[in-house]
Amino acid sequence: MTQRISKSQHSKMQNIFIQFFKFFYLNIRILKIVAGGHGSTRG
């Protein structure tokens, strides 16, 4: 099943991936801040 992916579909998929990555990255940052105390992530 080699289906041709149109440009709009491809960009949409990339956008979803980017959104997911951003969400994941933010979650990790928040978890780090929560785990490391309030604003003591520098160092």
C-alpha positions as CSV (number, residue, x, y, z in Angstrom):
1,M,0.0,0.0,0.0
2,T,2.3,2.8,-1.2
3,Q,0.0,5.7,-0.9
4,R,1.1,9.1,-2.2
5,I,1.1,11.7,0.6
6,S,0.0,15.1,-0.6
7,K,1.8,18.2,0.5
8,S,-1.0,19.4,2.7
9,Q,-1.3,16.1,4.5
10,H,2.5,15.9,4.9
11,S,2.7,19.4,6.5
12,K,-0.3,18.5,8.7
13,M,1.5,15.4,10.0
14,Q,4.6,17.4,10.6
15,N,2.6,20.0,12.5
16,I,1.0,17.3,14.7
17,F,4.5,15.9,15.4
18,I,5.8,19.4,16.3
19,Q,2.8,20.1,18.6
20,F,3.3,16.7,20.3
21,F,7.1,17.4,20.7
22,K,6.4,20.8,22.2
23,F,3.8,19.4,24.6
24,F,6.2,16.6,25.6
25,Y,9.1,19.1,26.1
26,L,6.9,21.4,28.2
27,N,5.8,18.5,30.4
28,I,9.3,17.4,31.0
29,R,10.3,20.9,32.0
30,I,7.4,21.3,34.3
31,L,8.2,17.9,35.9
32,K,11.8,18.9,36.4
33,I,10.8,22.2,38.0
34,V,8.3,20.5,40.3
35,A,10.8,17.7,41.2
36,G,13.7,20.2,41.7
37,G,11.7,22.6,43.9
38,H,10.5,26.0,43.0
39,G,12.7,27.7,40.4
40,S,15.9,25.9,41.5
41,T,16.7,24.4,38.1
42,R,19.7,26.6,37.5
43,G,23.2,25.2,37.9
